[in-house]
Amino acid sequence: MTRCFFSAILGLGFGLAAALPPALAQDGIEAKAQACAACHGAKGVPIDPKTMPVIWGQQQSYLMKQLRDFRSGERNSAIMSPLARNLAEDDLRKIAAYFAAKPWPARGAPANPPAPPKGLAQCQACHQPNFEGGMPAPRLAGLSYEYLAGEMREFASGERTNNLDMPKFMQVLPEGERDAIARYLSAL
């Protein structure tokens, strides 16, 4: 009986020891993700949606690329670059997966959604028909008008270059069309 009890306790100990590292690893990523929540929001809504994107429920491949680009300096940000620079590749991967697994923040449907603007069809090829993103393009539906317009303007001016196609697409669209696209996407 003692032998059986000892074997059960020993087995339980090994089982807990085997389960503990993944639990600690998850806690480590959650702790690192808390730093993101300071700006991007604890419930997925950024503290300033005009200048910060929603990252909850965003495409994992897109999040990973942006984190790598911030870390390498290919995409520059006074806030994000220093934060990403201190993260290991495996942490970037885990953080991207962590936020991609979260639900996109719910919000009410717009009262009067605008009509789809001219120039929108070229966006659907990568960002998908409902603009919910897909490998490797991000979700655009529901991001704020100000954030979308700002990013589109940066691509058009050549200020943001961490995507080979976007600067070309944005440069051929007149500012009015970019504005209409940003208004439409933010209303989705």
ROVEX-707540 format. One line per 10 residues: number of its first residue (from 1); their letters; for each residue z, y, x of C-alpha. Coordinates in Angstrom, 3 decimals. Example, Ala and Ser with C-alpha at 12.3 -4.5 7.8 and 13.67 -1.06 7.14 Angstrom:
! ROVEX-707540
1 = as = 7.800,-4.500,12.300 | 7.140,-1.060,13.670
This chain:
! ROVEX-707540
1 = mtrcffsail = 0.000,0.000,0.000 | 0.908,2.406,2.793 | -2.325,1.561,4.547 | -4.337,2.322,1.367 | -2.432,5.593,0.823 | -2.986,6.620,4.464 | -6.700,5.790,4.200 | -7.001,7.856,1.014 | -5.249,10.865,2.618 | -7.387,10.524,5.751
11 = glgfglaaal = -10.568,10.294,3.641 | -9.517,13.321,1.621 | -8.838,15.244,4.834 | -12.278,14.409,6.231 | -13.877,15.331,2.906 | -12.146,18.714,2.856 | -13.005,19.336,6.491 | -16.653,18.590,5.782 | -16.671,20.882,2.730 | -14.811,23.744,4.410
21 = ppalaqdgie = -17.501,25.114,6.778 | -20.089,25.742,4.002 | -17.392,27.439,1.925 | -16.402,29.630,4.857 | -20.043,30.375,5.608 | -20.590,31.467,2.002 | -17.489,33.659,2.175 | -18.898,35.207,5.360 | -22.173,36.085,3.651 | -20.353,37.411,0.607
31 = akaqacaach = -18.264,39.616,2.890 | -21.408,40.877,4.629 | -23.095,41.409,1.262 | -20.164,43.595,0.190 | -21.341,46.171,2.708 | -24.641,46.250,0.799 | -22.805,46.803,-2.495 | -21.439,50.110,-1.218 | -24.893,51.628,-1.788 | -26.901,49.041,-3.734
41 = gakgvpidpk = -24.121,48.527,-6.293 | -21.612,45.796,-7.076 | -23.462,44.880,-10.289 | -26.966,45.378,-8.938 | -27.409,49.017,-9.930 | -27.605,51.291,-6.859 | -25.241,54.243,-6.655 | -28.307,56.486,-6.338 | -31.332,54.743,-7.911 | -33.482,57.752,-6.984
51 = tmpviwgqqq = -33.230,56.929,-3.286 | -32.098,53.286,-3.214 | -33.853,50.226,-4.622 | -32.400,47.471,-6.749 | -31.983,44.439,-4.504 | -30.386,42.058,-7.009 | -33.037,39.610,-8.175 | -35.634,41.057,-5.794 | -38.085,38.678,-4.104 | -36.390,36.801,-1.251
61 = sylmkqlrdf = -39.401,36.986,1.066 | -39.633,40.742,0.519 | -35.906,41.267,1.184 | -36.169,39.198,4.357 | -39.152,41.193,5.611 | -37.462,44.518,4.944 | -34.262,43.439,6.694 | -36.267,42.257,9.707 | -38.274,45.484,9.727 | -35.110,47.598,9.576
71 = rsgernsaim = -33.640,45.530,12.408 | -36.744,45.789,14.604 | -37.371,49.467,13.860 | -40.710,48.794,12.170 | -39.167,50.424,9.085 | -36.786,53.219,9.929 | -33.707,54.245,7.983 | -30.675,56.137,9.228 | -28.485,53.825,7.141 | -30.268,50.468,7.008
81 = splarnlaed = -31.543,50.227,10.592 | -28.096,50.283,12.269 | -26.701,47.837,9.682 | -29.572,45.356,10.077 | -29.589,45.673,13.869 | -26.146,44.043,13.949 | -27.170,40.991,11.900 | -28.374,37.679,13.297 | -31.596,36.141,11.971 | -29.651,33.492,10.055
91 = dlrkiaayfa = -27.524,36.198,8.419 | -30.664,38.073,7.342 | -31.982,34.891,5.749 | -28.696,34.188,3.951 | -28.309,37.770,2.726 | -31.888,37.808,1.396 | -31.255,34.512,-0.419 | -27.916,35.770,-1.744 | -29.404,38.859,-3.383 | -32.577,37.103,-4.560
101 = akpwpargap = -30.390,34.614,-6.456 | -28.626,37.406,-8.371 | -29.977,38.467,-11.773 | -32.057,41.623,-12.029 | -29.807,44.233,-13.707 | -30.315,44.309,-17.462 | -31.220,47.552,-19.163 | -32.508,48.554,-22.532 | -36.200,48.681,-23.320 | -37.712,52.164,-23.112
111 = anppappkgl = -38.155,53.942,-26.439 | -41.760,54.972,-25.794 | -43.242,53.091,-22.849 | -46.191,54.950,-21.350 | -49.695,53.535,-21.546 | -50.829,51.638,-18.444 | -52.367,54.198,-16.088 | -55.641,54.124,-14.214 | -55.432,52.425,-10.808 | -52.778,49.945,-11.907
121 = aqcqachqpn = -54.989,46.836,-11.783 | -55.107,46.828,-7.980 | -51.288,46.577,-7.925 | -51.219,43.454,-10.093 | -52.982,41.285,-7.536 | -49.864,41.184,-5.352 | -47.054,42.411,-7.598 | -48.095,40.070,-10.453 | -49.204,40.923,-14.014 | -45.714,41.976,-15.175
131 = feggmpaprl = -44.864,43.645,-11.834 | -41.955,41.272,-11.286 | -43.216,40.493,-7.794 | -44.153,37.296,-6.068 | -44.660,36.017,-2.580 | -44.708,38.315,-0.601 | -44.740,41.422,-2.815 | -41.609,42.984,-4.301 | -40.725,43.497,-7.916 | -41.648,47.025,-8.977
141 = aglsyeylag = -40.839,46.818,-12.708 | -37.652,48.702,-13.431 | -37.221,50.508,-10.124 | -36.565,54.216,-10.614 | -39.463,56.630,-10.909 | -38.092,58.727,-8.027 | -37.756,55.745,-5.695 | -41.229,54.415,-6.522 | -42.883,57.839,-6.221 | -41.123,58.439,-2.903
151 = emrefasger = -42.175,55.117,-1.396 | -45.752,55.544,-2.618 | -45.832,59.043,-1.099 | -44.500,57.697,2.232 | -47.206,55.013,2.302 | -49.885,57.578,1.429 | -48.761,59.991,4.154 | -48.466,57.270,6.778 | -44.732,57.862,7.071 | -44.059,54.266,6.008
161 = tnnldmpkfm = -46.264,51.727,7.726 | -44.479,48.370,7.561 | -47.183,46.934,5.306 | -50.818,46.667,6.357 | -52.324,47.133,2.876 | -50.122,49.661,1.112 | -51.026,52.755,3.163 | -54.738,52.143,2.482 | -54.149,51.618,-1.253 | -51.920,54.659,-1.611
171 = qvlpegerda = -54.186,56.949,0.423 | -57.132,56.427,-1.937 | -55.074,57.145,-5.059 | -54.726,60.805,-5.980 | -51.141,62.023,-6.264 | -51.449,62.262,-10.053 | -52.410,58.590,-10.322 | -49.568,57.539,-8.031 | -47.212,59.589,-10.190 | -48.484,57.954,-13.397
181 = iarylsal = -48.135,54.478,-11.852 | -44.551,55.231,-10.762 | -43.658,56.476,-14.257 | -45.192,53.415,-15.877 | -43.502,50.898,-13.524 | -40.111,52.541,-13.874 | -40.332,52.210,-17.659 | -40.916,48.426,-17.558
